[in-house]
């Protein structure tokens, strides 16, 4: 009856568009009814929060028990400046830290390396040695607050510095908590801050898994990330499918090494994007939890902790506009709300000025306040998974899951994740989606307020974050002094032990920790691994 | 037949954000230009060397790490040094307004930020290319 009435209506009053689609090109009907979800068995497919398949959330009380961690990704200039920014954020109610490193650090180069030219402190903080790490966290209670570090290629070394710094402060390593991103697969796929080829990179990652559950049990030794896949231009479905595919790949490698799934799986964590299509994003997070639980069960996990997916969310940087930057506050609010309605464990909200530069203090504060308003004023946190049971949301959640399994099959046919990377499969899929999105914007088929509609003449100058001009010089002098004053024979001895171990198949973490403890720099330690492992060259696809 | 405009799309420095570079490369190709993409992690020397080898009319630099004031200038300086400043150099990325005029002064003829219509880049190149 409804259908007949709808058809008659659109004959006289046509809809605004021929077809309505999500950002993943999923076609959306005018209305969803019990018929669209008739195949769902509530207990089997939806169930209760805190219980398999965790569709509705990982805890039975969710935000009624504890709010998500408000964790603003930040870092710029020297360790001193970033340390000040962390204190500023903590003073304004931030509840976790998240470190952005500069490009030389992300590639395992010291600040004085020739390839670091022009990059010092530009899109993150420079950390070249344990000394820098100590300054970065000076006077911050790292025994109480958790720290997430966005570092991949040299993740083991930077983590070793964090551990060594804790030890120097007499904080036991089995009490510190945090996350290293450590997800190399998505580097090859999207973010491109890789160093070593896949095989040795995977070995290093599994080394951190093993070291983590044995000695640093509160640490998430990986954050399997869809964020960068999405920023590179993928759709929501591709983000979901490629990220979960990567996750399963890590589990398989760890099991191949002989690790027990229930030992390491509880410390695997995830990281997703929150983009513009409101309901699709929420469905994505829900589907992610259910697929992960199912797949881990298939792989033999028994513990409930192994099956549940914990994830961090960041609002979509690529959705921010340079035009009318203030309206980004509204975009970020909607995206943050998606993450919360999707049950995120921690959240970063972007600042309004980030399409133009690093965020100013004021812009960051507004971004943090956005989370606080959602958490403490809006009331959306008062019940668990408030959208669960919506015909549309449940249908879309199922649809995202279906499409994800379709991608799993495709990747399987290509021989698995790493062969698919080497063939450029993911890279090509993402480039296609990115180009299609841009064409839609250019052709006004997709509205971006302020960019292709509702434009104004405006001056785009904004207050720019000023960095300490002496920072780079100070950092280079510090490095010089460090190299002169440290016990060089100890450094040499530790580096050659690492070289020997890298050629064999022992866990490298203890060797790396010894290196950084003796003040071997990031670049020196990484060079040993470059020498043994070689460097990755990517196939160029566009 | 008129020779097609030849463009080198290049990623200087360590920045791995290649979404914009790839989109622009494709848009320029769709607009009838011949496009060469360097791939990631190029030094100024590598970029200029490729520009010579490929005999390009235009270099398009893309950088989102914030190091544009150093790395874009390096490329423009090297071109001047080699008397190749007839090559049109344009750039794009996360570039604050106050840097745009500075970049223009050092020889980056056009600077395109987020939200730029790809046609704007195509038109700019067609109007300003020296051949």
Interface residues (C-beta under 8 A of the other chain):
Chain A: X103 X104 X106 X107 X115 X116 X117 X118 X119 X122 X123 X187 X191 X192 X193 X231 X232 X233 X318 X320 X321 X322 X323 X354 X355 X356 X357 X358 X431 X434 X435 X438 X442 X448 X450 X451 X452 X459 X460 X461 X462 X464 X538 X540 X542
Chain B: X13 X14 X15 X16 X17 X18 X19 X21 X22 X23 X25 X26 X27 X37 X39 X40 X43 X64 X65 X66 X67 X69 X70 X71 X74 X94 X95 X96 X97 X98 X113 X114 X115 X117 X118 X119
